[in-house]
Amino acid sequence: MNTHGLAKRIIPCLDVRNGETVKGINFVNLRSAGDPVELGKAYSDAGADELVFLDITASFEERKTFTNLVSRVAQEVNIPFTVGGGISTIDDVERMLLAGADKVSINSAAIRNPQLINQIASKFGSQVCVCAIDARLDEDGWHCYVKGGRERTALSLFDWANEVADRGAGEVLFTSMDHDGVKQGYANETLAQLAENIPIPVIASGGAGRKVHFRDAFIQGHADAALAASVFHFGEIKIPELKKYLSKEGVNVRLQN
């Protein structure tokens, strides 16, 4: 039931640790990629449709640094801004929204306490709740993982995606852990299955290396949005060029004037 008429969104994702942006391959080997406030502003100016910030350490001390960072970013950008990492209670959500975030992304917390999705949707509206799902294709099918991809859960990707939609999540952010950071393209077959299976938008994550990968996520994978990190942070792909390319390839994107 996905709305194919809407413009497809390009979303840079910044993984933040100790106040700086880092990028890993398959969730490990982190290297620094610059100041998150400057990067956020640069992406907003370059025509990104949204931004995602993930606090990947999310310990108690970090939280204060991160909340402060969220408000600094919110002042610099004029596009929707999603934050995630360590959000496990309705109070955490409220704190992020007050700091200037438009949406929150929840992952492990939703799996531990699925009711949290219902609570966020009923208190703040579905559009505020992005459910991030990290999954891997194991011998017995696609399974959801938690703790930064370290721990397998009993949940299958498709069952869980349906449940989060039923509980009121506004979007699913699907990361294929097998594709993450390796730049060989998104998990398009699985994306297409998800898009067909659930009534809410699907954001593709994990695998962008070249412009064609974005095109394929939209055309083959029927994704509503595509998220990427290192190809943007290290300047391998520039957002205005990516959007011109996608537009030529017949993908409906929002172009800057």
C-alpha positions in Angstrom: 0.0 0.0 0.0 3.1 2.2 -0.1 2.6 5.7 -1.5 4.7 5.7 -4.6 3.7 9.2 -5.6 5.8 10.9 -2.9 9.3 12.1 -3.6 11.9 9.6 -2.6 14.1 10.8 0.3 17.9 10.8 0.6 19.0 10.7 4.3 22.6 11.0 5.6 23.1 9.2 8.8 25.6 10.4 11.4 26.8 7.9 14.0 28.0 10.0 17.0 30.4 8.9 19.7 31.7 11.3 22.4 30.4 14.2 20.3 32.1 13.3 17.1 30.9 11.5 13.9 32.3 8.0 13.3 31.7 5.3 10.7 32.2 1.6 11.0 32.1 -1.4 8.6 29.7 -4.1 9.7 29.3 -2.2 13.0 33.0 -2.3 14.0 36.3 -0.6 13.3 35.1 2.9 13.9 36.9 5.9 12.3 36.2 9.6 12.8 34.3 11.6 10.1 34.1 15.1 11.5 32.1 17.5 13.6 28.4 16.5 13.6 27.0 20.0 13.8 29.0 21.1 10.8 28.2 18.0 8.9 24.5 18.3 9.7 24.4 21.8 8.4 26.4 21.0 5.3 23.9 18.1 4.4 20.9 20.3 5.1 22.4 23.0 2.7 23.3 20.3 0.1 19.7 19.2 -0.3 19.4 16.2 2.0 15.7 15.5 2.7 16.3 14.5 6.3 19.1 13.7 8.8 19.5 10.9 11.2 21.8 11.1 14.3 22.6 8.0 16.2 24.2 8.1 19.6 26.1 4.9 19.4 27.5 4.9 22.9 24.5 6.3 24.7 25.8 5.8 28.3 24.5 8.2 30.9 27.3 10.8 30.6 27.1 10.6 26.9 23.4 11.3 27.0 23.9 14.8 28.3 26.5 15.5 25.6 24.2 14.1 23.0 21.1 16.1 24.1 23.2 19.2 23.9 24.5 18.2 20.5 20.9 17.6 19.3 19.8 21.1 20.2 22.9 22.6 18.4 22.1 20.6 15.3 18.4 21.5 15.4 19.4 25.2 15.3 21.5 24.7 12.2 19.2 22.6 10.0 15.9 23.2 8.3 15.0 19.6 7.4 13.4 16.8 9.5 15.8 15.5 12.0 15.6 12.0 13.6 17.7 10.9 16.6 18.3 7.5 18.0 20.5 5.5 20.3 19.7 4.7 23.9 16.1 5.9 23.7 14.2 3.5 25.9 11.5 5.5 27.7 8.8 8.0 26.9 10.9 10.5 28.9 13.9 10.0 26.6 11.6 10.7 23.6 10.3 13.8 25.2 13.8 15.0 26.0 14.9 14.6 22.4 11.8 16.3 21.0 12.3 19.2 23.4 16.0 19.5 22.3 14.7 19.9 18.7 14.4 16.5 17.1 11.4 15.9 14.9 11.4 12.1 15.2 13.1 9.4 17.3 14.4 6.1 16.2 14.1 3.1 18.5 15.5 -0.3 18.1 16.5 -2.6 20.9 14.1 -0.8 23.3 11.2 -1.6 21.1 12.1 -5.2 21.0 12.4 -5.4 24.7 9.2 -3.4 25.3 7.0 -3.3 22.2 4.4 -1.2 24.2 6.9 1.7 23.8 5.8 2.0 20.2 2.2 2.3 21.1 3.1 4.9 23.8 5.1 7.1 21.5 2.4 6.9 18.8 -0.4 7.8 21.1 1.4 10.6 22.9 3.3 12.3 20.1 1.8 10.8 16.9 3.0 8.0 14.6 5.2 10.3 12.5 7.5 10.7 15.5 8.2 7.0 15.9 10.8 5.4 13.5 11.4 1.8 14.2 14.9 0.7 13.3 15.4 -2.9 12.6 18.8 -4.5 12.2 18.5 -7.9 10.6 20.7 -10.6 9.1 19.9 -13.4 6.7 20.7 -16.6 8.7 20.3 -20.2 7.5 16.7 -20.1 8.8 15.7 -16.8 7.3 15.9 -13.1 8.2 16.3 -12.5 11.9 16.3 -9.3 14.0 19.4 -8.5 16.0 20.0 -6.2 19.0 22.9 -4.6 20.9 24.5 -3.1 17.8 24.1 -6.4 15.9 25.7 -8.6 18.5 22.7 -10.5 19.8 20.2 -12.5 17.8 16.6 -12.4 18.8 13.8 -14.9 18.2 12.0 -12.4 16.0 11.8 -12.8 12.2 12.2 -9.6 10.2 8.8 -9.7 8.5 6.8 -10.6 11.6 8.4 -7.8 13.6 8.1 -5.2 10.8 4.3 -6.0 10.7 4.0 -5.8 14.4 5.7 -2.4 14.7 3.4 -1.1 11.9 0.4 -2.5 13.8 1.5 -0.8 17.0 1.7 2.6 15.4 5.2 3.2 14.2 5.4 5.7 11.4 8.3 4.2 9.4 10.6 1.3 9.4 14.4 1.8 9.0 15.7 -1.5 7.8 19.5 -2.2 8.0 20.8 -5.3 6.4 23.8 -6.2 8.6 25.3 -8.3 5.8 25.3 -5.2 3.5 26.3 -2.5 6.1 29.5 -0.7 5.3 30.6 -3.0 2.5 29.2 -0.7 -0.3 27.9 -3.4 -2.6 24.3 -2.2 -2.7 21.2 -2.5 -0.5 19.3 -5.7 0.2 16.8 -4.9 -2.6 14.9 -8.2 -2.7 14.2 -8.0 1.0 13.4 -4.3 0.8 10.8 -5.0 -1.9 9.3 -7.8 0.2 9.1 -5.4 3.2 7.5 -2.7 1.1 4.9 -5.1 -0.1 4.2 -6.5 3.4 3.8 -3.4 5.5 1.6 -0.3 5.2 4.2 2.2 6.3 7.3 3.7 4.6 10.5 1.7 4.5 13.9 3.4 4.8 16.7 1.4 3.2 20.0 1.3 5.2 23.3 -0.6 4.8 25.1 -1.0 1.5 25.4 2.3 -0.4 28.6 2.6 -2.4 27.6 4.1 -5.7 24.8 6.2 -7.1 23.3 3.2 -8.9 22.8 1.5 -5.5 20.4 4.3 -4.5 18.5 4.0 -7.8 18.2 0.2 -7.3 16.9 0.6 -3.7 14.1 2.8 -5.0 13.3 1.0 -8.3 14.0 -2.7 -7.3 13.6 -2.4 -3.6 10.6 0.0 -3.6 12.1 1.9 -0.7 10.6 5.2 0.3 13.9 6.6 1.4 17.6 5.6 1.4 20.0 6.2 4.2 23.8 6.3 3.9 26.8 7.4 5.9 30.3 7.0 4.8 29.8 7.7 1.1 28.5 11.1 2.1 30.9 11.8 5.0 34.0 11.0 2.9 32.7 12.9 -0.2 32.5 9.9 -2.4 29.0 10.8 -3.4 27.6 14.4 -3.3 23.9 14.8 -2.6 23.1 17.3 -5.4 24.8 15.1 -8.0 23.1 12.0 -6.6 19.7 13.7 -6.9 20.3 14.9 -10.5 21.4 11.3 -11.4 18.3 9.8 -9.7 16.0 12.3 -11.4 17.5 11.4 -14.8 16.9 7.7 -14.0 13.2 8.4 -13.5 13.2 8.5 -9.7 11.0 11.2 -8.2 13.3 13.3 -5.9 13.1 16.8 -4.5 15.6 18.9 -6.4 17.0 22.2 -5.1 16.2 25.3 -7.1 
